[in-house]
Amino acid sequence: MHAHGHHHDHRATDPVCGMKVAPGGSPSAVFEGTTYWFCDPACASTFREDPTRWADGAPLTHDHDETDATHHG
């Protein structure tokens, strides 16, 4: 048996809103050598205004359960 678990998941995650997007067919920005992909130009613009806020991999979500989001040292 061959496992192909990640074969079909070639989507990137928009760092601003957390949506899954298709790389190559959506807006992008490069920050510190990494290409980030966005669901629309508005998210790309938000990222470009303050890339260090979004590049840490913590997208803005609408989840109200933020128990440990701010206490990391």
CYANA upper distance limits for C-alpha pairs under 8 A (distance plus 0.5 A):
  4 HIS  CA      8 HIS  CA      8.49
  6 HIS  CA     10 HIS  CA      8.27
 10 HIS  CA     22 ALA  CA      7.63
 10 HIS  CA     23 PRO  CA      8.19
 11 ARG  CA     20 LYS  CA      6.45
 11 ARG  CA     21 VAL  CA      5.87
 11 ARG  CA     22 ALA  CA      5.27
 11 ARG  CA     23 PRO  CA      6.69
 12 ALA  CA     20 LYS  CA      6.10
 12 ALA  CA     21 VAL  CA      5.77
 12 ALA  CA     22 ALA  CA      6.66
 12 ALA  CA     23 PRO  CA      6.63
 12 ALA  CA     36 TYR  CA      8.36
 12 ALA  CA     37 TRP  CA      6.93
 13 THR  CA     18 GLY  CA      6.07
 13 THR  CA     19 MET  CA      6.06
 13 THR  CA     20 LYS  CA      5.04
 13 THR  CA     21 VAL  CA      6.45
 13 THR  CA     37 TRP  CA      7.40
 13 THR  CA     38 PHE  CA      7.96
 14 ASP  CA     18 GLY  CA      5.36
 14 ASP  CA     19 MET  CA      5.74
 14 ASP  CA     20 LYS  CA      6.73
 14 ASP  CA     21 VAL  CA      7.08
 14 ASP  CA     36 TYR  CA      7.55
 14 ASP  CA     37 TRP  CA      6.07
 14 ASP  CA     38 PHE  CA      5.12
 14 ASP  CA     39 CYS  CA      6.76
 14 ASP  CA     43 CYS  CA      8.30
 14 ASP  CA     59 PRO  CA      7.89
 15 PRO  CA     19 MET  CA      8.47
 15 PRO  CA     36 TYR  CA      7.69
 15 PRO  CA     37 TRP  CA      8.16
 15 PRO  CA     38 PHE  CA      7.80
 15 PRO  CA     47 PHE  CA      8.36
 15 PRO  CA     54 TRP  CA      6.28
 15 PRO  CA     55 ALA  CA      7.29
 15 PRO  CA     57 GLY  CA      6.66
 15 PRO  CA     58 ALA  CA      7.27
 15 PRO  CA     59 PRO  CA      5.24
 15 PRO  CA     60 LEU  CA      8.05
 16 VAL  CA     38 PHE  CA      8.16
 16 VAL  CA     43 CYS  CA      6.48
 16 VAL  CA     44 ALA  CA      8.48
 16 VAL  CA     46 THR  CA      7.92
 16 VAL  CA     47 PHE  CA      7.11
 16 VAL  CA     54 TRP  CA      6.61
 16 VAL  CA     58 ALA  CA      8.46
 16 VAL  CA     59 PRO  CA      5.30
 16 VAL  CA     60 LEU  CA      5.95
 17 CYS  CA     43 CYS  CA      7.74
 17 CYS  CA     59 PRO  CA      5.95
 17 CYS  CA     60 LEU  CA      5.54
 17 CYS  CA     61 THR  CA      6.47
 18 GLY  CA     59 PRO  CA      5.67
 18 GLY  CA     60 LEU  CA      7.14
 18 GLY  CA     61 THR  CA      7.04
 19 MET  CA     38 PHE  CA      8.47
 19 MET  CA     39 CYS  CA      7.21
 20 LYS  CA     39 CYS  CA      8.09
 21 VAL  CA     26 SER  CA      7.61
 21 VAL  CA     37 TRP  CA      7.40
 21 VAL  CA     38 PHE  CA      7.06
 21 VAL  CA     39 CYS  CA      6.29
 22 ALA  CA     26 SER  CA      7.05
 22 ALA  CA     37 TRP  CA      8.32
 23 PRO  CA     37 TRP  CA      6.64
 26 SER  CA     37 TRP  CA      6.96
 26 SER  CA     38 PHE  CA      6.57
 26 SER  CA     39 CYS  CA      6.75
 26 SER  CA     40 ASP  CA      7.27
 27 PRO  CA     37 TRP  CA      6.38
 27 PRO  CA     38 PHE  CA      5.82
 27 PRO  CA     39 CYS  CA      7.48
 27 PRO  CA     40 ASP  CA      6.70
 27 PRO  CA     41 PRO  CA      6.49
 27 PRO  CA     44 ALA  CA      6.91
 28 SER  CA     35 THR  CA      7.13
 28 SER  CA     36 TYR  CA      5.93
 28 SER  CA     37 TRP  CA      4.84
 28 SER  CA     38 PHE  CA      6.37
 28 SER  CA     44 ALA  CA      6.99
 29 ALA  CA     35 THR  CA      6.18
 29 ALA  CA     36 TYR  CA      5.81
 29 ALA  CA     37 TRP  CA      7.16
 29 ALA  CA     44 ALA  CA      7.35
 29 ALA  CA     48 ARG  CA      7.83
 30 VAL  CA     34 THR  CA      5.88
 30 VAL  CA     35 THR  CA      4.82
 30 VAL  CA     36 TYR  CA      6.58
 31 PHE  CA     35 THR  CA      7.01
 31 PHE  CA     36 TYR  CA      8.08
 31 PHE  CA     51 PRO  CA      7.54
 31 PHE  CA     55 ALA  CA      8.24
 37 TRP  CA     44 ALA  CA      8.15
 38 PHE  CA     43 CYS  CA      6.45
 38 PHE  CA     44 ALA  CA      6.16
 39 CYS  CA     43 CYS  CA      7.25
 39 CYS  CA     44 ALA  CA      8.45
 40 ASP  CA     44 ALA  CA      7.10
 41 PRO  CA     45 SER  CA      6.51
 42 ALA  CA     46 THR  CA      6.70
 43 CYS  CA     47 PHE  CA      6.68
 44 ALA  CA     48 ARG  CA      6.72
 45 SER  CA     49 GLU  CA      6.79
 46 THR  CA     50 ASP  CA      7.40
 47 PHE  CA     51 PRO  CA      5.45
 47 PHE  CA     53 ARG  CA      8.34
 47 PHE  CA     54 TRP  CA      6.81
 50 ASP  CA     54 TRP  CA      7.72
 51 PRO  CA     55 ALA  CA      6.31
 52 THR  CA     56 ASP  CA      7.43
 54 TRP  CA     58 ALA  CA      6.93
 54 TRP  CA     59 PRO  CA      6.98
 68 ASP  CA     72 HIS  CA      8.16
